[in-house]
Amino acid sequence: MKVTKMHALGNNYIYISEFEEKLTNYQLSDLAVQLSDVRKGIGSDGMILIGPSQRADIRMRIFNADGSEAENCGNGLRCVAKYAYEHGYVHGQTNFQIETKAGIVDATVYPDAKGYVPSVTVDMGTVQFGPEAVGFRGEADRAGRASIEVNGDIYSGYLVSVGNPHFVQFVENAKEYPVEEIGPKIEHHPSFIHRTNVEFVTPKTPYELDFRVWERGSGITFACGTGACASVAAGVAAGLLAEQVTVHLLGGDLRIEIRNGRVLMTGEAVEVFTGEVHI
Ligand SMILES: N[C@@H](CCC[C@H](N)C(=O)O)C(=O)O
């Protein structure tokens, strides 16, 4: 099977083109787990499929490293846009639509003189706040902020959906935060019906923030595009951030802009290698 490894700010996935590979004989969750395993597979944060769409120019499906299928993936969308453009799937259009389980988004690629795409903007649409949006059993305030208890400690955060669920917490120092210890406890907290992605963010000024994430189904990753969108939206709602912000993630920087309520995300997309796996 032909696969391509790509990353965006270190958030790395194995990409498979359904235009080239027939996957009907595979159990997709198992395939994602196998490929993501660094010892017995390739090693990645998960698997992403690029395929034909009835409703948009192309379709993305995203599976986390544990095999669960997610609704959306911001870093994946930028890589899918790069892949689709460079492989001629969108016939040279620099602006096109990608279908996800969370809906259809617009992507804009910026090819260089050789036709390679180093960076991409995706219009991620509007985000939703509150318990219903993320599948949270419990109360929230009018801003969509909720508290949960873990081993006697209280954690407060914004419930934000970017198609997929996020719990965004403003903390004093995201860089030093024990993400590995607290992240999984919140991901699996019984209040979150579908589990959740967990963000720990520290605004440094109204224009930039430090960001760390514990991703549902993948654990600590170097970046999370939907998480960055959710965090900036929460920061704007809290009056802490402006509408044009640079997010500092472990793997590099992402530009997030909120324009007329819509969240635009701009950042890199990188191909690492293309090869063949025998699975
Ligand atoms: N890394 C992604 C999000 C991938 C899915 C997420 N773990 C979930 O289960 O919702 C991004 O860049 O947005």
The ligand as an ORCA input file, in Angstrom:
! r2SCAN-3c Opt
* xyz 0 1
  N      -4.647     17.085     15.451
  C      -5.891     17.468     14.963
  C      -7.117     16.909     15.633
  C      -7.232     15.388     15.442
  C      -8.496     14.783     15.993
  C      -8.619     14.878     17.492
  N      -7.614     14.135     18.193
  C     -10.021     14.405     17.907
  O     -10.176     13.238     18.297
  O     -10.957     15.200     17.828
  C      -5.989     18.912     14.555
  O      -4.974     19.416     14.061
  O      -7.048     19.513     14.651
*
